[in-house]
Amino acid sequence: MLKSISYGDDADNLRHDANGGHVWVGYGGGALGEFDQEGTKLADIKLDAHPESFQLEKNGSRIFGNLPGSRKIAVVDRKTRTVVESWGTGGPLANYPMALDERDHRLFARLIVLDTDQGKRVATLPAIGDCDDVFYDERRHRIYAIGGEGGISVFQQRDADHYGELGRIKTVSGARTGFFSAELDKLYVAVRKHESQSAEIRVYVPAP
C-alpha cells in the first residue's frame, strides 16, 4: 500500500477522470470527493444523500450522481465543483445503479431513462428485481441490468427514446454485482458462495 486516504463511512464508488487524471469517490451521508494520483484531496462536494452510483461525462465536465435517498439525480460540474442541477426521479429508495449513453444524451437509472439535456424522463423499463448494476453496451446499443432476483435483463435501444427487452438470462439468486468490459467485450457477474455452491465469476459474451 502506497497511501491511505480517509473518507469515513460508505466510500463505495470510484471513478477515474481520464481527461483530468483525477479520481472521484462517492461517500458518507452525501458527498463526492476528488483526489489526484498522489492521493492529495482536492475537493469535497456536498450532496442531498449518499450517491449510490455516479457517472462522468468523457466529452463534458458533468457528473451525474444517483441519490436514491432523496429520489434525485444530482448534476455536478467538476470544473466549478458545484451542484448545478438536480432532477427528481420519483423512483424507489433502492434505485442504485446507473449507466450513461453520452452520445445520445441518455442516462439509465434502474431503469428510468432520462434526457441528460433537460433531465426529463423518456422511458421506464421493467428491469429484473433487486437490480444493483447497469451497463450500457455502446457498440450494440444495449443495456445489461443485473439483478439479485437471479437474472440479467437485456434491452435493445431502438433509438434514444425507445427500448425493447430482448430477454432475461438466468443467473443465480443474489448475484447482482458485475462489470461490463467494452474492451474485452464480456460481461462479468459475481456469484457468492451459497451452501454447496462455491463463489465464482461468470463470464458472458454478448452476441452477435
N, C-alpha and C positions, 0 to 999 in steps of 0.2 A: 504494500500500500504506500503510495507516494504522499497522499494528503487526505485529511478528513474535513468535510465541510458540514457544519451543523445547520440543519433546517427544522429541528424539532419534530413534531408528530406528523405522520402520514405523508411523507415525501414519496409519492408513489408513481410519478410520471416524469420522464426526462425526454427532452427533445434537443437535438443539435441544430443550430442555425448555420447551415453551410455557407451562407453569404458572409455573416459576421464572425463565424468561428466560435461563437459563444454557446453556452448550454443553458437551457431553461428548465426549471423544475416547478411542479405544482405541489403545494404542501399546506399543512395546517388547516385551520378553520376557514381559510380562503386567501390564497396568495400565490403569485408567481415570482420566483426568484431567478435572477440572471447571474451567471458567473463565467469567468474566462477559463482558458485551458490550463492556467496555472492555479486555478481554484480560488481566485480573488472574487469576492462578491461585488457585483456591480449595481444591482437594483433589486428592490422588493416592491411589487405592485399588489396592493390590497384588492381583494375581490369580495363579492357578497357571500360566497360559500366556497367550499372546497372544490377545486377543479378536478373532477374525476378523470377527465381527458382533455387534451388540448392539441391543436394543430397549428403549424406555422406555414404561412404563405412562402413559396420559394421566389415568386416574382413580385412580391409586395412586402409591406412591413407589418402586416397584421398577424395577430394570434387570436384564434377562436377557442375560447375556453368553455367547456361544458360544466355548468353549475347546477346539478340536479337539486341541490338543497334549496335553491331559490327559484328553480324552474326557469332558468335563463341561460342564454349564451352570451358571454362577455366578449366584446371585441376590443383587443388591446393593440395599441400602436407601439411596436417595440423600439421605434426611434425616439418617440417622445416619452415612452414608458408610462403611458396613461391609458385608462379605460375610455374609449371614445364612443362606444355604443353598447347597448345591451338589448337582446331580443328575447321576449318571452316564448317559451316552448309549450307551456300548458301540459308538459309531459309528466310522467311519473317520477317519483323520487329516485327510482332505480335506473334512471336514464344515464348510463355511464359511458358507453363507448362513443367514438366519433371518428369520422374519416372525411377527407376533403378531396373534391374534384375541382381543382383550381382552374382548369381550362374552361369548364362550363359554369363556373361560379356557383357550385353546389356543395352544401355541407350536409353530411349524413350523421344524425344523432339518434340512434336506437328507435325505430328507424324513421325519423322525421327527416324530410328533405327540405332544406332551407336555401333560399336565394341569398348568396353572400353579398350582393349589392344592396339589398333592401331589408334583408332579414325576414322576409315573408315565407310562410310555409307553402310549398308547391306540391308536396305529396306525403302520404303516410303509408309505410309498407309493413305488412304483417310478419315481422321477424320472429324467429324462434324464441321460445321463452327463456328467461334468465340470460339474456344476451349481454355479454361482457366485452366482446371485441368485434370491431367492424373494420373492414379493409376495402379499399377501392382499387380495382384492377384497371389501370388506365388503358392498357393495351386492348383489353376485351370489352371495356365499358361495363364491368360487372362489379357487384357488391357481394362480399362474403361476410355473413354475420354468424358468429359462433355463439352458441347458447348452451348453458348448463342443463337445459331440458334434454340434451342429448342429440344435437344435430347442428348442421351448418345450413343456413338459408342462403340460397344463391339467387340474386336478382340481376336481370339484364336491363341496362339503361338504353331505352329506345331512342330517347332524346333527353334534353336537360330536364324536362317536366314529366316524362312518362317512363314507368318502370314495370317490369313483369317478373314474377317469380318463376325461375327455371326449374326449381325443385329444392328438396331438402336432403342432405346427405347425412345418414345416421352415423353418430359417433358413440359416445358413452355418457351416461348421466353424470353431470358435474364437470364435464370437460368444457370449459368456457374461455380459456386463455389460449391465445395463438399469436402467430406472426405470419404476414404475407410478405415474401421477398420478391419484388418485381425483377430483380437482377437474376435470381435463381429460378424464377417462375414456379414457385412452390408455396403452398400454404401449410404451415406447421401448427399442430394442435397438441397441447399438453394434456395428458390423461393422468390423473393422480392414482396412487395405489388404492385399491379397494378390495378387501377380503383377499381372495387368492390371486387377484389380478395385479401384476406389477405395474409400477409407474412407467410411462413411456411417452415418446414424442411420435405422433402420427404425421406422416408426410403425404399431402395431397397434391396432385399435379392437375392444374386446370386443363380442360380440353373443350374445343380444339385449340 
